[in-house]
């Protein structure tokens, strides 16, 4: 354990036990995850698992129910070793689509786990899951890309230059994104989910540092992680400014069309940047670049308790029972670089 802690670095104590600094792992591992309702989804190289804290049984004095865990094999229609899917930019788009599909399934499993004994929702068909993912993508593109370019187009002639146009559009897009995160962070119903998000990050960092996977050790690690989806989305907002800058000021419908068509390119570029940052987190200049994304995670994570850490550990342990991600070649993997 001493060697593991030595490999981790100390950070400002924003979320460690009182009076102690936080630890962050100094290396990267091909594991990722997502917070769900009263639980955590963790994924590795070829498997993913969902661990959920079930309600306490009726008629008992227990305040906590048991942890229910389900493990699944990652089924890919195309091999992750296929050259096309491993190409930079392409692998990012494929990874994000796969992550969204798994995340939706994990949310459904977590919701079912909270139902009374003997009661279970009907499992949704593959078509319904596809439709759900499509709706989520359309909503995100509309809110963060179509709305900003439309609002900026209303004052396009007053701005007078393409340079000023893309600056205003980029700032507006980022402000909408920040307002969206602030609104989510203030929803009381989401507080528990944000705590499990923090638990997921802590447990992944604990594993990356080679430390013992127990709540008492995981609690010492930071709830902020360089590969978090929150950081990824902030990078998307910034990258979009530079991608759209050379396009000038065409008609409104062309501006909207380019924003929609450009989303895969922006996502692919952002994925590569987050991937690079995760693997080079020890460099000071990388730490300076990822600092804004880490600070933004203070909105999307909360400090978890030991019981929530135990749930996240159960999810990761279920994956590790089937495989050893740390012994796999990260270059052969898809969708494992974004933590949540």
Secondary structure as UniProt FT lines:
FT   HELIX           2..7
FT   STRAND          9..11
FT   TURN            18..19
FT   STRAND          22..24
FT   STRAND          32..36
FT   TURN            37..38
FT   STRAND          39..43
FT   STRAND          47..53
FT   TURN            58..59
FT   STRAND          67..73
FT   TURN            80..81
FT   HELIX           83..86
FT   TURN            88..89
FT   HELIX           90..113
FT   TURN            117..118
FT   HELIX           126..141
FT   HELIX           142..146
FT   HELIX           147..153
FT   TURN            154..155
FT   HELIX           156..159
FT   HELIX           162..185
FT   HELIX           188..190
FT   HELIX           191..208
FT   TURN            209..210
FT   HELIX           215..218
FT   TURN            219..220
FT   TURN            226..227
FT   HELIX           229..245
FT   TURN            246..247
FT   HELIX           252..261
FT   HELIX           263..279
FT   TURN            280..282
FT   HELIX           284..300
FT   HELIX           306..320
FT   TURN            321..322
FT   HELIX           325..327
FT   HELIX           330..332
//
